[in-house]
Amino acid sequence: MKVRPVWDEVERVRNEAMGFLQKHAFPEDTVQSLGMVASELCENAVKYGSFKTGQEGDPGIEVIVRFNEQRSRVLVRVIGPVQIGNNPHFRRFKETLDWLQNHENPMEAYLEKMQAVALTDPMDSKSGLGLPRIAYEGQSLLSYELDDHDRLAVSAIHYPGRG
């Protein structure tokens, strides 16, 4: 699905992803987890994307949810434009993914991040919990790629039982 880069769309992405998975008879815990994954990825795209708001030809955000035949793997992929250059958000995103990949256990990474957040200023709106939450609660492996048009595709591949 394609969505506009606005906050109202984040909840719609969650609901549509969950509806799609319910329609295909996935267990309710998987539906809930992947609804969270889709909305977290979409929220990041809205928050940190490089959109030409209101301009003709703005690509918006593309959200893809699909699964393999055995239902042992579900892909949630969110694609949106991003400014690469000297972008502190993109740099932090890459650092967080590298940090996550250095943890063998997603639960340990999530707990470590929660402890760090507990020690920060409560007024700081950037907790950095989204990606670790996807890895742990969403039982997903995260990856990303950039295309030639400065679009960032972030993929979460859900493996039941990974957490």
Backbone as CSV, one residue per row, in Angstrom:
resi,resn,N_x,N_y,N_z,CA_x,CA_y,CA_z,C_x,C_y,C_z
1,MET,0.839,-1.169,0.000,0.000,0.000,0.000,0.883,1.230,0.000
2,LYS,0.379,2.287,-0.537,1.064,3.583,-0.526,0.338,4.476,0.467
3,VAL,1.109,5.204,1.270,0.513,6.103,2.255,1.198,7.463,2.194
4,ARG,0.466,8.452,2.619,1.017,9.803,2.715,1.919,9.885,3.944
5,PRO,2.923,10.757,3.911,3.847,10.874,5.046,3.289,11.749,6.167
6,VAL,2.174,11.294,6.756,1.543,12.024,7.854,1.229,11.047,8.987
7,TRP,1.133,11.576,10.206,0.939,10.737,11.392,-0.318,9.878,11.332
8,ASP,-1.396,10.433,10.776,-2.658,9.678,10.712,-2.508,8.363,9.958
9,GLU,-1.556,8.302,9.048,-1.374,7.097,8.236,-0.726,5.950,9.016
10,VAL,-0.007,6.280,10.084,0.688,5.245,10.857,-0.317,4.237,11.423
11,GLU,-1.384,4.736,12.006,-2.407,3.831,12.571,-3.108,3.042,11.469
12,ARG,-3.323,3.672,10.329,-3.940,2.965,9.196,-3.040,1.824,8.724
13,VAL,-1.740,2.065,8.686,-0.795,1.009,8.297,-0.898,-0.154,9.270
14,ARG,-0.925,0.152,10.566,-1.048,-0.908,11.582,-2.327,-1.720,11.345
15,ASN,-3.437,-1.021,11.202,-4.730,-1.694,11.036,-4.805,-2.517,9.754
16,GLU,-4.298,-1.978,8.664,-4.351,-2.718,7.403,-3.417,-3.925,7.416
17,ALA,-2.238,-3.781,8.006,-1.325,-4.921,8.112,-1.965,-6.020,8.961
18,MET,-2.572,-5.626,10.078,-3.221,-6.610,10.946,-4.409,-7.254,10.232
19,GLY,-5.185,-6.467,9.528,-6.325,-7.013,8.794,-5.891,-8.009,7.734
20,PHE,-4.812,-7.698,7.029,-4.274,-8.609,6.016,-3.867,-9.943,6.642
21,LEU,-3.161,-9.875,7.759,-2.699,-11.104,8.416,-3.862,-11.886,9.035
22,GLN,-4.850,-11.193,9.585,-6.037,-11.871,10.115,-6.787,-12.579,8.995
23,LYS,-6.906,-11.917,7.860,-7.580,-12.493,6.700,-6.913,-13.806,6.266
24,HIS,-5.609,-13.891,6.468,-4.865,-15.091,6.096,-4.642,-16.024,7.285
25,ALA,-5.449,-15.842,8.329,-5.520,-16.749,9.481,-4.207,-16.927,10.239
26,PHE,-3.451,-15.843,10.390,-2.264,-15.910,11.239,-2.698,-15.871,12.696
27,PRO,-1.920,-16.466,13.597,-2.259,-16.413,15.027,-2.309,-14.965,15.520
28,GLU,-3.152,-14.710,16.493,-3.368,-13.344,16.975,-2.090,-12.701,17.508
29,ASP,-1.214,-13.464,18.165,0.027,-12.862,18.662,0.914,-12.403,17.508
30,THR,0.921,-13.152,16.408,1.679,-12.749,15.222,1.063,-11.504,14.600
31,VAL,-0.249,-11.470,14.525,-0.964,-10.309,13.975,-0.607,-9.058,14.777
32,GLN,-0.661,-9.147,16.105,-0.354,-8.000,16.963,1.104,-7.567,16.811
33,SER,2.017,-8.532,16.832,3.449,-8.224,16.710,3.755,-7.529,15.395
34,LEU,3.213,-8.059,14.326,3.531,-7.495,13.019,2.784,-6.192,12.749
35,GLY,1.652,-5.999,13.389,1.007,-4.690,13.330,1.902,-3.637,13.960
36,MET,2.517,-3.989,15.085,3.454,-3.089,15.743,4.666,-2.839,14.845
37,VAL,5.205,-3.885,14.235,6.375,-3.744,13.361,6.060,-2.776,12.215
38,ALA,4.939,-2.988,11.557,4.558,-2.134,10.424,4.399,-0.683,10.860
39,SER,3.752,-0.463,12.005,3.536,0.921,12.438,4.835,1.576,12.905
40,GLU,5.723,0.834,13.561,7.012,1.402,13.990,7.845,1.807,12.780
41,LEU,7.888,0.942,11.761,8.662,1.266,10.565,8.055,2.458,9.828
42,CYS,6.741,2.490,9.752,6.061,3.608,9.098,6.286,4.904,9.886
43,GLU,6.205,4.813,11.200,6.444,5.994,12.040,7.834,6.559,11.791
44,ASN,8.843,5.690,11.716,10.205,6.151,11.432,10.281,6.821,10.066
45,ALA,9.594,6.250,9.076,9.607,6.832,7.731,8.971,8.221,7.741
46,VAL,7.869,8.374,8.470,7.202,9.678,8.559,8.104,10.665,9.298
47,LYS,8.668,10.220,10.411,9.454,11.100,11.278,10.760,11.550,10.625
48,TYR,11.430,10.635,9.915,12.773,10.928,9.439,12.900,10.983,7.920
49,GLY,11.810,10.790,7.215,11.857,10.815,5.756,12.095,12.210,5.212
50,SER,12.499,12.250,3.962,12.776,13.519,3.280,11.704,13.719,2.209
51,PHE,10.587,14.297,2.624,9.436,14.447,1.745,9.312,15.872,1.237
52,LYS,8.758,15.995,0.040,8.460,17.297,-0.560,6.993,17.585,-0.279
53,THR,6.660,17.714,0.972,5.271,17.810,1.409,4.475,18.806,0.579
54,GLY,3.370,18.295,0.074,2.461,19.117,-0.695,2.855,19.297,-2.145
55,GLN,4.010,18.814,-2.538,4.444,18.982,-3.916,3.991,17.813,-4.778
56,GLU,3.734,18.118,-6.027,3.354,17.103,-7.001,4.498,16.104,-7.152
57,GLY,4.176,14.847,-7.218,5.197,13.825,-7.432,5.880,13.335,-6.177
58,ASP,5.433,13.773,-5.002,6.006,13.255,-3.759,5.702,11.765,-3.701
59,PRO,6.727,10.932,-3.568,6.503,9.482,-3.634,5.767,8.888,-2.441
60,GLY,5.681,9.608,-1.332,5.023,9.048,-0.158,5.796,7.865,0.389
61,ILE,5.090,6.986,1.071,5.695,5.811,1.709,5.019,4.571,1.139
62,GLU,5.816,3.581,0.846,5.290,2.309,0.358,5.451,1.274,1.475
63,VAL,4.379,0.542,1.750,4.401,-0.483,2.795,4.057,-1.821,2.141
64,ILE,4.896,-2.811,2.380,4.692,-4.145,1.813,4.654,-5.143,2.960
65,VAL,3.646,-6.014,2.955,3.581,-7.126,3.912,3.324,-8.375,3.088
66,ARG,4.213,-9.346,3.200,3.994,-10.610,2.494,4.636,-11.746,3.282
67,PHE,4.214,-12.961,2.968,4.709,-14.121,3.700,5.007,-15.250,2.735
68,ASN,5.866,-16.189,3.210,6.180,-17.338,2.367,5.070,-18.380,2.502
69,GLU,5.104,-19.343,1.631,4.037,-20.340,1.559,3.865,-21.119,2.866
70,GLN,4.957,-21.387,3.548,4.898,-22.157,4.790,4.530,-21.283,5.995
71,ARG,4.440,-19.983,5.792,4.133,-19.024,6.848,5.186,-19.018,7.961
72,SER,6.369,-19.477,7.627,7.444,-19.486,8.610,8.223,-18.180,8.591
73,ARG,7.898,-17.327,7.645,8.576,-16.046,7.507,7.585,-15.018,6.971
74,VAL,7.580,-13.854,7.596,6.740,-12.744,7.135,7.644,-11.531,6.961
75,LEU,7.523,-10.887,5.822,8.295,-9.692,5.519,7.417,-8.458,5.682
76,VAL,7.929,-7.486,6.421,7.312,-6.158,6.483,8.389,-5.206,5.973
77,ARG,8.071,-4.493,4.905,9.055,-3.606,4.265,8.424,-2.229,4.087
78,VAL,9.142,-1.199,4.506,8.674,0.173,4.366,9.734,0.943,3.587
79,ILE,9.267,1.632,2.543,10.178,2.336,1.639,9.770,3.804,1.585
80,GLY,10.750,4.670,1.772,10.484,6.103,1.698,11.750,6.861,1.372
81,PRO,11.603,8.106,0.918,12.771,8.917,0.583,13.518,9.355,1.838
82,VAL,14.824,9.414,1.722,15.644,9.825,2.856,16.798,10.682,2.346
83,GLN,17.175,11.651,3.141,18.341,12.458,2.815,19.551,11.738,3.408
84,ILE,20.513,11.411,2.574,21.667,10.640,3.037,22.731,11.569,3.613
85,GLY,23.348,12.366,2.785,24.393,13.331,3.145,24.778,13.379,4.599
86,ASN,24.634,14.525,5.186,25.000,14.742,6.582,23.744,14.669,7.450
87,ASN,23.082,13.548,7.395,21.808,13.367,8.083,22.031,12.614,9.394
88,PRO,21.901,13.293,10.538,22.146,12.614,11.817,21.145,11.490,12.092
89,HIS,19.921,11.598,11.569,18.923,10.547,11.778,19.318,9.273,11.043
90,PHE,19.770,9.423,9.816,20.198,8.255,9.040,21.435,7.617,9.674
91,ARG,22.364,8.444,10.127,23.565,7.922,10.779,23.183,7.145,12.051
92,ARG,22.246,7.703,12.829,21.797,7.024,14.063,21.084,5.717,13.740
93,PHE,20.281,5.729,12.673,19.603,4.523,12.218,20.621,3.417,11.908
94,LYS,21.638,3.756,11.116,22.664,2.764,10.761,23.412,2.272,11.997
95,GLU,23.746,3.179,12.901,24.449,2.793,14.131,23.591,1.854,14.972
96,THR,22.291,2.134,15.041,21.390,1.279,15.825,21.292,-0.110,15.204
97,LEU,21.193,-0.182,13.880,21.140,-1.504,13.233,22.433,-2.269,13.453
98,ASP,23.573,-1.598,13.331,24.857,-2.258,13.598,24.911,-2.753,15.036
99,TRP,24.470,-1.919,15.968,24.457,-2.273,17.386,23.575,-3.505,17.614
100,LEU,22.395,-3.513,16.990,21.484,-4.659,17.133,22.107,-5.940,16.591
101,GLN,22.776,-5.834,15.465,23.370,-7.018,14.847,24.536,-7.569,15.653
102,ASN,25.094,-6.757,16.539,26.167,-7.230,17.409,25.643,-7.939,18.658
103,HIS,24.332,-7.978,18.809,23.714,-8.691,19.928,23.143,-10.009,19.414
104,GLU,23.553,-11.075,20.023,23.039,-12.385,19.613,21.581,-12.558,20.026
105,ASN,21.224,-11.972,21.149,19.888,-12.136,21.697,19.142,-10.795,21.646
106,PRO,18.048,-10.713,20.882,17.313,-9.447,20.786,16.746,-8.966,22.122
107,MET,16.423,-9.894,23.029,15.907,-9.493,24.331,16.966,-8.719,25.113
108,GLU,18.211,-9.175,25.059,19.286,-8.478,25.765,19.479,-7.072,25.211
109,ALA,19.414,-6.924,23.894,19.556,-5.605,23.278,18.415,-4.695,23.713
110,TYR,17.204,-5.220,23.715,16.027,-4.437,24.094,16.129,-3.978,25.550
111,LEU,16.513,-4.891,26.439,16.656,-4.539,27.857,17.769,-3.517,28.063
112,GLU,18.855,-3.687,27.339,19.964,-2.734,27.431,19.507,-1.339,26.994
113,LYS,18.756,-1.264,25.915,18.257,0.019,25.415,17.253,0.623,26.403
114,MET,16.399,-0.218,26.995,15.428,0.283,27.977,16.138,0.861,29.198
115,GLN,17.202,0.212,29.635,17.964,0.729,30.764,18.597,2.076,30.422
116,ALA,19.121,2.195,29.211,19.723,3.458,28.781,18.670,4.564,28.721
117,VAL,17.492,4.244,28.223,16.415,5.222,28.124,15.976,5.676,29.518
118,ALA,15.973,4.760,30.469,15.560,5.102,31.836,16.485,6.145,32.459
119,LEU,17.707,6.246,31.959,18.681,7.189,32.504,18.735,8.506,31.743
120,THR,17.920,8.663,30.699,17.952,9.886,29.897,16.879,10.867,30.342
121,ASP,16.972,12.053,29.824,16.011,13.123,30.103,14.625,12.691,29.622
122,PRO,13.618,12.706,30.492,12.273,12.282,30.091,11.662,13.169,29.009
123,MET,12.207,14.350,28.795,11.700,15.253,27.761,12.278,14.920,26.386
124,ASP,13.271,14.036,26.343,13.861,13.633,25.060,12.889,12.699,24.361
125,SER,12.370,13.132,23.217,11.348,12.346,22.511,11.954,11.234,21.652
126,LYS,13.267,11.162,21.580,13.928,10.160,20.752,14.479,9.044,21.639
127,SER,13.634,8.092,21.962,14.053,7.029,22.870,14.981,6.035,22.192
128,GLY,14.809,5.835,20.893,15.613,4.843,20.194,15.156,3.417,20.456
129,LEU,13.960,3.258,21.018,13.451,1.920,21.340,12.798,1.211,20.156
130,GLY,12.428,1.942,19.118,11.656,1.353,18.022,12.312,0.157,17.358
131,LEU,13.550,0.305,16.918,14.217,-0.804,16.223,14.497,-1.982,17.158
132,PRO,15.006,-1.740,18.392,15.160,-2.884,19.299,13.825,-3.565,19.618
133,ARG,12.764,-2.787,19.700,11.430,-3.358,19.950,11.004,-4.259,18.794
134,ILE,11.263,-3.825,17.567,10.937,-4.638,16.394,11.707,-5.957,16.448
135,ALA,12.993,-5.877,16.788,13.817,-7.082,16.835,13.323,-8.057,17.907
136,TYR,13.003,-7.523,19.102,12.615,-8.396,20.211,11.129,-8.757,20.175
137,GLU,10.264,-7.770,20.339,8.826,-8.059,20.391,8.296,-8.540,19.045
138,GLY,8.858,-8.006,17.971,8.414,-8.398,16.636,9.102,-9.643,16.112
139,GLN,10.028,-10.201,16.902,10.762,-11.408,16.524,11.255,-11.304,15.084
140,SER,11.925,-10.184,14.794,12.293,-9.883,13.415,13.758,-9.507,13.281
141,LEU,14.310,-9.880,12.145,15.638,-9.437,11.748,15.467,-8.208,10.871
142,LEU,16.258,-7.200,11.125,16.155,-5.946,10.391,17.297,-5.789,9.401
143,SER,16.980,-5.204,8.264,17.996,-4.861,7.280,17.508,-3.638,6.510
144,TYR,18.389,-3.074,5.711,17.994,-1.928,4.901,18.806,-1.906,3.620
145,GLU,18.285,-1.170,2.661,19.032,-0.905,1.437,18.596,0.446,0.891
146,LEU,19.507,1.056,0.164,19.245,2.334,-0.491,19.212,2.105,-1.987
147,ASP,18.281,2.784,-2.662,18.285,2.667,-4.115,18.932,3.915,-4.725
148,ASP,18.955,3.975,-6.043,19.607,5.086,-6.741,18.835,6.399,-6.643
149,HIS,17.630,6.364,-6.084,16.796,7.554,-5.973,16.680,8.034,-4.526
150,ASP,17.666,7.678,-3.701,17.674,8.062,-2.281,16.411,7.634,-1.554
151,ARG,15.975,6.426,-1.861,14.857,5.837,-1.130,15.427,4.750,-0.239
152,LEU,15.020,4.784,1.009,15.474,3.822,2.000,14.396,2.754,2.162
153,ALA,14.784,1.506,1.991,13.877,0.379,2.209,14.339,-0.341,3.471
154,VAL,13.486,-0.338,4.475,13.798,-1.014,5.738,12.923,-2.258,5.802
155,SER,13.564,-3.403,5.983,12.850,-4.678,6.016,12.975,-5.317,7.387
156,ALA,11.863,-5.858,7.843,11.829,-6.651,9.069,11.296,-8.019,8.655
157,ILE,12.113,-9.038,8.836,11.669,-10.399,8.521,11.362,-11.091,9.835
158,HIS,10.089,-11.420,9.986,9.585,-12.027,11.222,9.800,-13.540,11.158
159,TYR,10.449,-14.055,12.188,10.651,-15.483,12.362,10.005,-15.865,13.684
160,PRO,8.839,-16.509,13.660,8.187,-16.883,14.922,9.141,-17.667,15.829
161,GLY,9.128,-17.305,17.105,9.961,-18.009,18.075,11.363,-17.444,18.178
162,ARG,11.679,-16.380,17.454,13.029,-15.830,17.461,13.346,-15.119,18.772
163,GLY,12.341,-14.454,19.383,12.583,-13.646,20.575,13.137,-14.400,21.701
